[in-house]
Amino acid sequence: MELFNSALGRNITFVHPEYFIISGLTGIPNIKYYYIFLFFVYIVSVLGNTAVMTIIYLDHNLRTPKYVAVFNLAFVDLLGSSTLVPKVVDIFLFNHPNIPYRDCLTFLFFCYICLSMQSFNLVALAYDRLVAIIFPLHYGVKVTHRFMLSLIAAFWVLAIIANIITIGLITRLSFCESVVINSYFCDHGQIYRLACNDNYPNYVLSCLCPVLMFWVPLGFILLSYLYIGFTLSKVATVQEGLKAFKTCIGHLLLVAIYFIPLLMTFTLMEKIHPNARIINLSLTSVIPPMLNPIIYVLQTQEIKESLKRLLKIRRKSKITMAKSNIM
């Protein structure tokens, strides 16, 4: 991070604390039960996303561009939950609120990458639905494995670069007084406000990143569905339009579950009580990864059929093994 720790060619010494203290929720009795609840949600999320990734991996019929994005979404959900929840449990249930400076920045880096990639994955899935419904005859040409892999790789690069810049700017801050982070994890907004030197670049980044990572993707998703609705209203009957739009229900549910509480938190950051902000953001971090696989299994016909095929194959293999053992 030496690039960030120099200005006009001159080296500058910054005061970095040995550790930060994560305060978490304050003034709420029996709050440990809330963290136990988060851990329970995490277990369900791990099981669900692992199941979705396994189904897609085992069933060759699901090796399509759409399910490349679904697989990546499940992977990001699993990574994000595993980055956040075990550490939160360690901090608050096992009473380890002190987190070393470098570990805190690493924690922040992975949390924000996963948060960003969840948003970008929903963009990839929205584009898939847009082309599938509006240009069905060109779907195989416009949405290929190569295109989807390139799109997702570009999203990963963008998220990593943005978060490297975020971490780099934090290393330019000096912390002279308080090291208590009023959040449940190493939250960028709460960290840079503790600095005792100029934190304006961090403030600008804190305003810019939500726009690029959340508002722009949400804008694309909403415009894509408005275009889908407008096109279907002109070229299809009501029944055909509803049938086509039914394929989007799962994705729309994911969008609503993810974006509504997240954007409320980032938009009203200074206007809501710290405990309300922490609860809102923590639920936004763990509930969508738990619900995503459930929604896709219940709403996506391909995964339902794939699950039936895999269970049927397993049942047959058990019967075959039983017969061979008898013989």
DRENTORLUM-784113 format. One record per residue: residue number from 1; x, y, z of N, C-alpha, C in turn. Coordinates in steps of 0.001 Angstrom, whole numbers, padded with zeros to 6 digits, m for minus. Last residue first. Layout:
N
R   num     neast    nnorth       nup    caeast   canorth      caup     ceast    cnorth       cup
R   NUM         X         Y         Z         X         Y         Z         X         Y         Z
...
//
This chain:
327
R   num     neast    nnorth       nup    caeast   canorth      caup     ceast    cnorth       cup
R   327   m026713   m060896   m004346   m026134   m061935   m005196   m024768   m062369   m004682
R   326   m026927   m058844   m002521   m027727   m060068   m002320   m027144   m061221   m003109
R   325   m025307   m056934   m003696   m024913   m057473   m002395   m025657   m058772   m002092
R   324   m026751   m056319   m005987   m025436   m056927   m006134   m024957   m057538   m004826
R   323   m029014   m055108   m004828   m029155   m056359   m005576   m027825   m057090   m005709
R   322   m027829   m052816   m003737   m028498   m053776   m002857   m028643   m055122   m003546
R   321   m026937   m051533   m006018   m025959   m051977   m005020   m026563   m053017   m004096
R   320   m029424   m050969   m007217   m028442   m051806   m007916   m027421   m052370   m006941
R   319   m030512   m049247   m005313   m031189   m050508   m005606   m030223   m051485   m006264
R   318   m028690   m047134   m005490   m028843   m047841   m004218   m029488   m049209   m004434
R   317   m029123   m046298   m008115   m027797   m046823   m007758   m027853   m047598   m006443
R   316   m031754   m045386   m007911   m031445   m046535   m008769   m030112   m047159   m008399
R   315   m031367   m043209   m006244   m032229   m044302   m005801   m031932   m045568   m006596
R   314   m029750   m041583   m007850   m029218   m042088   m006586   m030024   m043275   m006081
R   313   m031556   m041037   m009919   m030308   m041743   m010227   m029721   m042359   m008956
R   312   m033467   m039612   m008456   m033849   m040854   m009138   m032615   m041696   m009448
R   311   m032023   m037394   m007658   m032553   m038288   m006629   m032932   m039637   m007221
R   310   m031508   m036292   m010185   m030390   m036716   m009339   m030852   m037674   m008252
R   309   m034125   m035715   m011060   m033266   m036647   m011816   m032145   m037187   m010936
R   308   m034956   m033856   m009110   m035681   m035124   m009258   m034821   m036151   m009985
R   307   m033139   m031825   m009652   m033122   m032466   m008335   m033836   m033810   m008384
R   306   m033972   m031121   m012217   m032629   m031634   m012004   m032534   m032381   m010685
R   305   m036508   m030112   m011697   m036371   m031317   m012518   m035006   m031955   m012330
R   304   m035759   m027872   m010146   m036686   m028883   m009618   m036513   m030198   m010369
R   303   m034194   m026496   m011970   m033550   m027050   m010782   m034449   m028100   m010129
R   302   m036138   m025797   m013907   m034971   m026612   m014288   m034317   m027256   m013075
R   301   m037959   m024166   m012575   m038379   m025497   m012981   m037191   m026391   m013300
R   300   m037621   m022169   m009852   m036977   m022521   m011116   m037263   m023971   m011465
R   299   m038733   m021727   m007354   m039255   m020974   m008484   m038694   m021411   m009837
R   298   m037461   m023336   m005451   m038918   m023332   m005509   m039463   m022707   m006785
R   297   m034750   m022868   m005920   m035243   m024244   m005951   m036759   m024267   m006121
R   296   m034644   m020081   m005640   m034324   m020683   m006936   m034813   m022123   m007022
R   295   m035405   m019762   m002950   m036211   m019159   m004011   m035926   m019827   m005350
R   294   m033291   m021112   m001714   m034670   m021558   m001495   m035561   m021039   m002616
R   293   m031014   m019630   m002462   m031178   m021013   m002952   m032600   m021528   m002784
R   292   m031811   m017041   m001207   m031523   m017204   m002638   m031674   m018648   m003115
R   291   m032020   m017089    001579   m033233   m017213    000775   m032957   m017487   m000698
R   290   m029388   m016814    002513   m030186   m017959    002953   m031373   m018190    002016
R   289   m028512   m014443    001297   m027808   m015697    001001   m028559   m016940    001458
R   288   m030535   m012635    002504   m030534   m012986    001078   m029730   m014240    000743
R   287   m029667   m012726    005356   m030961   m013252    004903   m030982   m013564    003405
R   286   m027110   m011534    005717   m027281   m012977    005933   m028597   m013541    005389
R   285   m027079   m008822    005130   m025887   m009607    004811   m026122   m011104    004902
R   284   m029438   m007852    006112   m029222   m007788    004669   m028039   m008656    004244
R   283   m028909   m008149    008818   m029920   m009003    008203   m029784   m009019    006687
R   282   m026970   m006144    009046   m026610   m007531    009353   m027621   m008500    008746
R   281   m028411   m003842    008394   m027295   m004255    007544   m026902   m005707    007799
R   280   m030346   m003805    010473   m030748   m003785    009063   m029641   m004332    008174
R   279   m028721   m003721    012772   m029656   m004837    012560   m030040   m004936    011085
R   278   m027346   m001292    012330   m026602   m002546    012470   m027508   m003742    012201
R   277   m029456    000572    012251   m028561    000420    011095   m027836   m000918    011145
R   276   m030481    000274    014822   m031340   m000034    013669   m030498   m000256    012424
R   275   m028262    001177    016299   m028726   m000204    016456   m029611   m000635    015287
R   274   m028107    003907    015431   m027024    002945    015140   m027457    001491    015279
R   273   m031087    005206    013915   m030356    004842    015129   m029275    003808    014802
R   272   m030795    007206    010939   m031392    006126    011714   m030500    005784    012902
R   271   m029412    009106    009555   m030716    009486    010096   m031368    008399    010940
R   270   m027120    008326    008275   m026973    009270    009391   m028292    009554    010103
R   269   m028187    006502    006314   m027103    006133    007228   m027050    007017    008466
R   268   m030130    006253    004392   m030499    006891    005658   m029441    006679    006743
R   267   m028813    004913    002332   m029412    006221    002070   m029683    006980    003365
R   266   m027982    002506    003429   m026972    003421    002901   m027536    004824    002667
R   265   m030502    001405    004206   m029425    001609    005178   m028433    002640    004685
R   264   m031903    001299    001820   m032459    002070    002938   m031360    002395    003945
R   263   m030286   m000440    000430   m030319    000960    000008   m030968    001847    001065
R   262   m030841   m002809    001913   m029473   m002304    001748   m029467   m000822    001393
R   261   m033597   m003320    001738   m032998   m002963    003040   m031608   m002363    002917
R   260   m033722   m003534   m001252   m034563   m002631   m000455   m033945   m002311    000911
R   259   m031908   m005489   m002366   m031700   m004046   m002546   m032495   m003170   m001574
R   258   m032670   m008184   m001604   m031305   m007673   m001457   m031263   m006149   m001409
R   257   m035371   m008517   m002056   m034819   m008921   m000761   m033447   m008295   m000534
R   256   m035577   m007660   m004749   m036275   m006943   m003677   m035660   m007243   m002317
R   255   m033975   m009582   m006077   m033673   m008151   m006185   m034307   m007383   m005031
R   254   m035333   m011953   m005486   m033948   m011770   m005034   m033573   m010294   m005025
R   253   m037725   m011442   m006830   m037735   m011625   m005376   m036338   m011423   m004795
R   252   m036817   m011387   m009455   m037379   m010170   m008872   m037435   m010259   m007341
R   251   m036086   m014075   m009806   m035058   m013025   m009853   m035564   m011744   m009212
R   250   m038585   m015343   m009621   m037498   m015682   m008711   m036452   m014596   m008634
R   249   m039986   m014165   m011786   m040427   m013957   m010409   m039304   m014225   m009413
R   248   m039458   m014645   m014408   m038660   m013597   m013762   m038973   m013447   m012272
R   247   m041237   m016393   m015432   m039846   m016856   m015366   m038950   m015855   m014644
R   246   m043492   m014860   m015585   m043397   m015810   m014482   m041978   m016329   m014322
R   245   m043388   m013542   m017949   m042954   m012802   m016754   m042804   m013719   m015546
R   244   m044436   m015470   m019654   m043043   m015043   m019813   m042534   m014364   m018550
R   243   m047044   m015595   m018653   m046229   m016806   m018687   m044746   m016452   m018804
R   242   m047914   m013001   m019076   m047808   m013502   m017705   m046938   m014747   m017639
R   241   m047860   m012974   m021895   m047031   m012051   m021126   m046835   m012524   m019702
R   240   m049783   m014889   m022524   m048392   m015112   m022925   m047443   m014225   m022128
R   239   m052047   m013582   m021446   m051660   m014898   m020945   m050200   m015195   m021280
R   238   m052142   m011244   m022969   m051992   m011155   m021510   m051495   m012480   m020938
R   237   m050075   m011624   m025917   m051359   m011585   m025220   m051097   m011524   m023714
R   236   m047413   m009488   m027146   m047932   m010744   m026606   m049315   m010533   m026008
R   235   m046470   m007032   m027967   m046358   m008153   m028900   m046991   m009441   m028397
R   234   m046922   m005109   m025966   m047175   m004776   m027368   m047261   m006006   m028267
R   233   m046244   m006139   m023534   m047574   m005534   m023660   m047932   m005228   m025106
R   232   m043590   m006837   m023949   m044599   m007895   m023870   m046009   m007336   m024030
R   231   m042391   m004286   m023868   m042348   m005096   m025093   m043429   m006161   m025083
R   230   m042882   m003492   m021202   m043363   m002669   m022321   m043422   m003484   m023608
R   229   m041553   m005525   m019743   m042995   m005312   m019597   m043587   m004538   m020764
R   228   m038901   m005113   m020627   m039560   m006404   m020827   m041077   m006237   m020774
R   227   m038503   m002509   m019723   m038434   m002785   m021160   m039117   m004111   m021481
R   226   m038690   m002952   m016992   m039638   m002028   m017628   m039687   m002275   m019133
R   225   m036493   m004618   m016707   m037827   m005170   m016498   m038926   m004252   m017030
R   224   m034419   m002834   m017285   m034559   m004061   m018083   m035956   m004653   m017923
R   223   m034752   m000923   m015298   m034968   m000549   m016704   m035166   m001780   m017573
R   222   m034059   m002475   m013037   m035408   m001912   m013163   m035725   m001534   m014603
R   221   m031346   m003065   m013649   m032325   m004136   m013449   m033753   m003621   m013637
R   220   m030179   m000500   m013767   m030168   m001381   m014945   m031242   m002456   m014829
R   219   m030630    000339   m011101   m031204    001080   m012221   m031265    000235   m013476
R   218   m029053   m001514   m009713   m030510   m001526   m009524   m031211   m000787   m010656
R   217   m026466   m000739   m010665   m027029   m002068   m010950   m028541   m002135   m010785
R   216   m026524    001974   m009577   m026407    001723   m011021   m026903    000319   m011374
R   215   m026762    001482   m006758   m027775    002246   m007483   m027724    001996   m008982
R   214   m024440   m000264   m006173   m025824   m000607   m005851   m026861    000146   m006692
R   213   m021938    000555   m007051   m022119   m000848   m006693   m023585   m001240   m006507
R   212   m022123    003290   m007587   m021588    002381   m008608   m021944    000924   m008325
R   211   m023259    004256   m005177   m023869    004580   m006471   m023429    003556   m007523
R   210   m021515    003333   m003190   m022905    002857   m003217   m023612    003140   m004539
R   209   m019115    004813   m004068   m019221    003355   m004160   m020664    002842   m004109
R   208   m019519    007569   m003517   m019429    007085   m004896   m019684    005580   m005000
R   207   m019500    007916   m000775   m020668    008387   m001541   m020699    007765   m002927
R   206   m017069    006898   m000079   m018240    006335    000588   m019539    006783   m000078
R   205   m015406    008572   m001541   m015522    007165   m001934   m016761    006526   m001310
R   204   m015702    010907   m000049   m016106    010892   m001460   m016323    009458   m001924
R   203   m014580    010006    002359   m015983    010445    002322   m016509    010405    000884
R   202   m011962    009578    001592   m012754    008430    002047   m014246    008754    002020
R   201   m011169    012225    001023   m011204    011204   m000050   m012025    009978    000325
R   200   m011460    013334    003713   m012376    013718    002631   m012363    012721    001462
R   199   m010023    013099    006014   m010678    011884    005509   m011629    012187    004350
R   198   m007185    014305    007497   m008139    014570    006411   m008717    013262    005872
R   197   m007056    012863    010837   m006511    013678    009745   m007565    013778    008641
R   196   m008253    011188    012586   m007970    012530    013095   m007247    013388    012052
R   195   m010969    008864    012023   m009652    009429    011703   m009509    010846    012251
R   194   m013462    007831    012319   m012621    007865    013515   m011293    008572    013286
R   193   m014565    007674    009824   m015029    008769    010689   m014220    008874    011986
R   192   m013568    005333    008800   m012944    006583    008356   m013398    007779    009190
R   191   m015217    003400    010189   m013762    003481    010403   m013229    004852    010008
R   190   m017821    003652    009294   m017547    003902    010708   m016055    004055    010981
R   189   m017553    003015    006599   m018100    004309    006994   m017803    004662    008433
R   188   m016547    000340    006707   m015758    001441    006150   m016251    002804    006643
R   187   m016640   m001835    009404   m017461   m001046    008484   m016687    000187    008022
R   186   m016028   m004646    010514   m015136   m003532    010169   m015769   m002720    009038
R   185   m019137   m005205    012287   m017965   m005672    011553   m017118   m004452    011224
R   184   m021089   m003923    013600   m020912   m005328    013968   m019764   m005971    013187
R   183   m020225   m000646    014904   m020854   m001537    013930   m020644   m002960    014400
R   182   m018404    001558    015673   m019810    001420    016059   m020575    000627    014997
R   181   m015276    000884    016737   m016091    000901    015522   m017534    000605    015905
R   180   m012967    002597    018573   m014201    001812    018705   m015035    001988    017439
R   179   m010796    004096    018932   m010633    002989    017980   m011868    002083    018032
R   178   m010274    007611    019472   m011091    006403    019613   m010759    005365    018543
R   177   m007415    008992    018537   m008242    008931    019746   m008995    007596    019805
R   176   m005981    008822    016184   m005325    009396    017362   m006107    009184    018642
R   175   m005275    007449    013318   m006272    007275    014371   m005629    007654    015696
R   174   m004955    008491    009971   m004365    008365    011299   m005475    008305    012332
R   173   m005134    007086    006690   m005763    007741    007832   m004968    007499    009110
R   172   m004212    005594    004664   m003735    006979    004720   m004300    007733    005916
R   171   m005582    003238    004739   m004206    003219    005275   m003597    004610    005323
R   170   m007895    003966    003379   m007952    003829    004842   m006550    003839    005444
R   169   m007018    003832    000764   m007330    005146    001337   m007441    005091    002861
R   168   m006750    001046    000488   m005594    001924    000350   m005824    003292    000960
R   167   m009379    000174    000725   m008399   m000198    001751   m007194    000730    001706
R   166   m010403    001343   m001665   m010988    001636   m000353   m010001    001345    000770
R   165   m008816    000093   m003600   m008739    001555   m003439   m009284    001960   m002069
R   164   m009757   m002493   m003214   m008330   m002205   m002984   m008131   m000705   m002784
R   163   m012384   m002151   m004004   m012106   m002403   m002592   m010631   m002264   m002246
R   162   m012110   m001721   m006746   m012796   m000719   m005910   m012455   m000910   m004439
R   161   m010864   m004135   m007516   m010162   m002850   m007660   m010783   m001788   m006760
R   160   m012920   m005997   m006935   m011610   m006097   m006267   m010867   m004773   m006340
R   159   m014993   m005161   m008621   m015205   m005198   m007168   m013876   m005223   m006421
R   158   m013751   m005470   m011157   m014249   m004165   m010718   m014403   m004110   m009200
R   157   m013275   m008251   m011157   m012152   m007309   m011256   m012563   m005932   m010748
R   156   m015908   m009215   m011043   m014965   m009531   m009975   m013801   m008538   m009970
R   155   m016883   m008234   m013496   m017479   m007782   m012230   m016543   m008046   m011053
R   154   m015304   m009698   m015246   m015181   m008235   m015228   m015768   m007661   m013942
R   153   m016284   m012261   m014708   m014880   m011960   m014417   m014662   m010450   m014346
R   152   m018881   m011953   m015698   m018686   m012191   m014268   m017245   m011889   m013856
R   151   m018281   m011584   m018431   m019040   m010578   m017685   m018809   m010723   m016174
R   150   m016971   m013971   m019072   m016254   m012688   m019205   m016940   m011597   m018393
R   149   m019035   m015794   m018643   m017808   m015901   m017849   m017014   m014596   m017897
R   148   m020839   m014884   m020600   m021212   m014846   m019187   m019990   m014929   m018285
R   147   m019339   m015294   m023002   m019809   m013956   m022628   m020109   m013884   m021132
R   146   m018906   m018071   m022925   m017766   m017148   m022933   m018189   m015747   m022496
R   145   m021487   m019048   m023046   m020667   m019326   m021869   m019508   m018328   m021779
R   144   m023635   m016418   m024370   m022834   m017636   m024474   m022076   m017862   m023162
R   143   m025986   m014649   m025463   m025617   m015092   m024118   m024934   m016453   m024226
R   142   m026234   m014291   m028252   m025927   m013144   m027390   m025451   m013548   m025991
R   141   m026788   m016823   m029253   m025664   m016052   m029811   m025242   m014939   m028848
R   140   m028982   m017792   m027906   m027791   m018642   m027989   m026569   m017924   m028515
R   139   m030830   m015702   m028382   m030301   m015946   m027038   m029000   m016749   m027083
R   138   m032170   m015067   m030606   m030755   m014715   m030591   m030084   m015032   m029257
R   137   m034759   m015771   m030090   m034100   m016438   m031213   m032599   m016162   m031242
R   136   m035486   m014055   m027951   m035340   m015515   m027737   m034596   m016229   m028850
R   135   m035244   m011267   m026964   m034577   m011787   m028165   m034393   m013303   m028053
R   134   m036837   m010991   m024661   m036969   m010026   m025761   m036368   m010551   m027059
R   133   m036170   m013221   m023012   m037568   m012869   m023267   m037718   m011971   m024497
R   132   m033380   m013445   m022996   m034193   m014655   m023169   m035633   m014325   m023553
R   131   m032541   m010832   m022448   m032269   m011411   m023769   m033171   m012609   m024021
R   130   m033518   m010592   m019777   m033844   m009613   m020809   m033673   m010210   m022199
R   129   m032306   m012696   m018386   m033760   m012686   m018553   m034175   m011740   m019680
R   128   m029602   m011823   m018546   m029994   m013132   m019079   m031503   m013173   m019334
R   127   m029753   m009427   m017144   m029409   m009404   m018575   m029820   m010716   m019236
R   126   m030299   m010469   m014604   m031283   m009596   m015253   m031019   m009524   m016756
R   125   m027944   m011835   m014072   m029180   m012602   m014213   m030282   m011770   m014873
R   124   m026201   m009650   m013898   m025963   m010701   m014893   m027232   m011514   m015134
R   123   m027343   m008316   m011695   m027288   m007662   m013007   m027109   m008706   m014113
R   122   m026851   m010145   m009701   m028251   m009878   m010043   m028352   m009139   m011382
R   121   m024089   m009902   m009572   m024681   m011164   m010032   m026134   m010985   m010433
R   120   m023814   m007355   m008471   m023419   m007573   m009868   m023988   m008879   m010419
R   119   m024691   m007842   m005820   m025379   m006864   m006659   m025081   m007128   m008139
R   118   m022772   m009658   m004995   m024184   m010049   m004969   m025001   m009129   m005872
R   117   m020471   m008117   m005168   m020682   m009168   m006164   m022111   m009701   m006142
R   116   m020702   m006411   m002933   m020723   m005855   m004296   m021067   m006923   m005323
R   115   m020485   m008268   m000859   m021662   m007411   m000931   m021818   m006831   m002343
R   114   m017938   m009274   m001391   m019098   m010162   m001509   m020389   m009358   m001617
R   113   m016412   m006964   m000889   m016346   m007623   m002199   m017589   m008495   m002396
R   112   m016977   m006458    001786   m017475   m005527    000774   m017384   m006116   m000634
R   111   m015728   m008657    003052   m017151   m008379    003259   m017715   m007508    002144
R   110   m013059   m008421    002238   m013849   m009561    001768   m015350   m009332    001965
R   109   m012347   m005904    003473   m012126   m006175    002046   m013042   m007291    001545
R   108   m012839   m006254    006228   m013597   m005258    005449   m013538   m005579    003963
R   107   m010833   m008164    006768   m012244   m008461    007032   m013140   m007546    006201
R   106   m008583   m006617    006240   m008844   m007824    005445   m010313   m008229    005558
R   105   m008847   m004698    008228   m008889   m004274    006832   m009156   m005463    005900
R   104   m008576   m006364    010478   m009809   m005598    010284   m009946   m005162    008827
R   103   m005980   m007264    010248   m007080   m008238    010148   m008406   m007533    009881
R   102   m004627   m004864    010722   m004559   m005498    009389   m005677   m006524    009192
R   101   m005417   m004398    013486   m005615   m003422    012410   m005647   m004085    011034
R   100   m007137   m007008    015318   m005925   m006311    014861   m006185   m005463    013616
R    99   m009921   m006508    017339   m009472   m007103    016083   m008270   m006328    015577
R    98   m011781   m007131    020210   m010570   m006504    019675   m010116   m007244    018420
R    97   m013867   m008739    021085   m014184   m007532    020292   m012975   m006843    019693
R    96   m014576   m011513    021914   m013282   m011109    021343   m013489   m009863    020478
R    95   m016733   m013142    023052   m016186   m011936    023685   m014754   m011622    023229
R    94   m018121   m015086    021890   m016926   m015522    022614   m016119   m014340    023145
R    93   m020152   m013597    020757   m020514   m014712    021623   m019332   m015198    022455
R    92   m018745   m011545    019353   m019789   m011211    020319   m020198   m012373    021236
R    91   m016607   m012626    017779   m016505   m011313    018432   m017490   m011176    019585
R    90   m017567   m015076    016817   m016353   m015046    017635   m016258   m013737    018426
R    89   m019737   m014148    015300   m019967   m015045    016433   m018764   m015041    017374
R    88   m018329   m012707    013363   m019280   m012006    014237   m019573   m012844    015483
R    87   m016952   m014813    012137   m016200   m013765    012825   m017100   m012993    013785
R    86   m019083   m016318    011036   m018200   m016918    012050   m017389   m015878    012827
R    85   m020219   m014215    009254   m020914   m014735    010439   m019990   m015415    011446
R    84   m018314   m013419    007094   m018909   m012528    008084   m019349   m013228    009371
R    83   m017385   m015494    005493   m016473   m014425    005898   m017013   m013670    007098
R    82   m019652   m016968    005046   m018551   m017600    005778   m017501   m016591    006211
R    81   m021171   m015154    003542   m021659   m015611    004843   m020532   m016189    005688
R    80   m019472   m014913    001267   m019825   m013761    002081   m020294   m014149    003477
R    79   m019384   m017563    000276   m018155   m016878    000691   m018468   m015715    001628
R    78   m022101   m017982   m000304   m021405   m018867    000624   m020141   m018204    001172
R    77   m022553   m015945   m002161   m023356   m016010   m000933   m022655   m016853    000123
R    76   m020733   m016729   m004132   m020548   m015441   m003443   m021333   m015423   m002139
R    75   m021910   m019179   m004910   m020538   m019141   m004393   m020287   m017866   m003597
R    74   m024387   m018333   m005858   m024336   m019241   m004704   m022944   m019229   m004067
R    73   m023474   m016766   m008016   m024267   m016153   m006949   m024223   m017010   m005687
R    72   m022258   m018732   m009576   m021430   m017668   m009006   m022159   m016959   m007862
R    71   m024545   m020195   m010272   m023459   m020845   m009518   m022582   m019795   m008839
R    70   m025871   m018242   m011770   m026500   m018764   m010547   m025448   m019433   m009655
R    69   m024068   m017930   m013903   m024341   m016802   m013013   m024968   m017263   m011703
R    68   m024276   m020485   m014954   m022950   m019987   m014587   m023115   m018829   m013602
R    67   m026898   m020558   m015609   m026510   m021228   m014374   m025046   m021020   m014028
R    66   m026861   m019123   m018017   m027663   m018647   m016887   m027171   m019261   m015585
R    65   m025257   m020761   m019713   m024777   m019442   m019242   m025542   m018920   m018033
R    64   m025428   m024187   m018448   m025827   m023129   m019371   m025315   m021793   m018844
R    63   m025492   m026865   m017320   m024258   m026174   m017717   m024577   m025140   m018798
R    62   m027605   m028414   m016661   m027581   m027061   m016100   m026288   m026316   m016432
R    61   m027135   m030883   m017663   m028183   m030100   m018313   m028223   m028660   m017817
R    60   m025338   m032052   m015954   m024797   m031428   m017165   m025853   m030612   m017912
R    59   m025308   m031932   m012587   m026248   m032062   m013698   m025725   m031306   m014927
R    58   m023264   m031298   m010772   m023522   m032696   m011110   m024394   m032862   m012345
R    57   m023283   m028477   m010541   m022040   m029180   m010915   m022326   m030596   m011415
R    56   m025863   m027937   m009700   m025402   m027384   m010977   m024156   m028118   m011467
R    55   m025818   m029308   m007226   m026783   m029684   m008273   m026302   m029196   m009638
R    54   m023818   m027856   m005865   m023643   m029288   m006141   m024562   m029750   m007262
R    53   m024944   m025310   m005660   m023687   m025474   m006390   m023464   m026939   m006769
R    52   m027194   m025980   m004047   m027373   m025409   m005391   m026110   m025594   m006229
R    51   m025884   m026923   m001691   m026777   m027809   m002458   m026966   m027298   m003883
R    50   m024580   m024622   m000862   m023780   m025800   m001218   m024607   m026762   m002057
R    49   m026804   m023067   m000276   m025930   m022676   m001380   m025009   m023810   m001807
R    48   m027936   m024572    001915   m028686   m024256    000695   m027789   m023939   m000478
R    47   m025869   m024720    003842   m026481   m025937    003309   m027174   m025664    001978
R    46   m025382   m021976    004290   m024303   m022869    003834   m024884   m024121    003189
R    45   m027906   m021135    005213   m027324   m020558    003995   m026242   m021463    003424
R    44   m028143   m022548    007602   m029120   m022794    006527   m028562   m022301    005194
R    43   m025995   m021319    008956   m025983   m022767    008706   m026929   m023121    007563
R    42   m026914   m018623    009069   m025673   m018968    008350   m025626   m020452    008005
R    41   m029074   m018835    010780   m029313   m018438    009386   m028102   m018803    008519
R    40   m027602   m019443    013096   m028564   m020415    012564   m028858   m020114    011086
R    39   m026225   m017025    013400   m025465   m018257    013155   m026373   m019344    012594
R    38   m028314   m015288    013928   m027500   m015081    012724   m026718   m016350    012381
R    37   m029112   m016375    016426   m030029   m016414    015274   m029256   m016233    013968
R    36   m026912   m015643    017900   m027193   m017076    017720   m028130   m017265    016534
R    35   m027294   m012921    017864   m026124   m013462    017171   m026242   m014972    016974
R    34   m029597   m012815    019430   m029646   m012327    018044   m028472   m012886    017243
R    33   m028736   m013674    021882   m029654   m014545    021138   m029781   m014105    019688
R    32   m027287   m011568    022813   m026542   m012731    022325   m027442   m013679    021533
R    31   m028940   m009711    023932   m028621   m009544    022516   m027861   m010737    021946
R    30   m030168   m009338    026409   m030156   m010680    025799   m029825   m010632    024303
R    29   m031034   m005863    025907   m030846   m007048    026761   m030922   m008349    025962
R    28   m029234   m003348    024419   m030329   m004292    024158   m030101   m005534    025013
R    27   m027070   m001610    024495   m028284   m001256    025241   m029460   m002167    025004
R    26   m025774   m002110    021181   m025616   m001667    022568   m026983   m001358    023186
R    25   m024169   m004155    018791   m025414   m003597    019304   m025261   m003257    020791
R    24   m020657   m003383    018256   m021887   m004128    018040   m023113   m003403    018568
R    23   m017941   m002595    018506   m018881   m002389    019611   m020143   m003229    019480
R    22   m014757   m003661    018043   m016085   m003724    017427   m017124   m003644    018537
R    21   m011809   m001918    018065   m012780   m002576    018943   m014149   m002500    018274
R    20   m008637   m002478    016445   m009926   m001793    016564   m010806   m002592    017518
R    19   m005086   m002212    017196   m006327   m002957    016975   m007508   m001996    016974
R    18   m003036   m000420    017030   m002698   m001845    017091   m003926   m002699    016787
R    17   m003579    002247    014643   m003739    001583    015945   m003313    000125    015880
R    16   m001340    004343    012941   m002264    003223    012837   m002380    002536    014192
R    15   m000545    007334    011778   m000701    006668    013070   m001768    005595    012942
R    14    001773    007738    009112    000400    007725    009611    000346    006932    010911
R    13    004141    009686    007522    003914    008700    008574    002488    008843    009092
R    12    004904    009946    004120    004190    010505    005260    003965    009390    006271
R    11    007200    010785    001568    006661    009786    002468    006030    010466    003679
R    10    006457    012595   m001363    007048    012607   m000030    006385    011535    000829
R     9    005163    012736   m003803    006512    012181   m003792    007146    012159   m002415
R     8    002619    013643   m003209    003540    014530   m003907    004984    014053   m003795
R     7    002469    011235   m000759    001779    012386   m001344    002810    013321   m001924
R     6    001882    007859    000150    002808    008903   m000259    002005    010033   m000891
R     5    000324    005640    000519    000919    006282    001679    002010    007266    001310
R     4   m000423    004446   m001784   m001414    005291   m001132   m000802    006101    000013
R     3    001857    002998   m002377    001364    003969   m003351    000399    004947   m002696
R     2    002137    001153   m000353    003010    002331   m000337    002531    003421   m001275
R     1    000811   m001207    000000    000000    000000    000000    000852    001269    000000
//
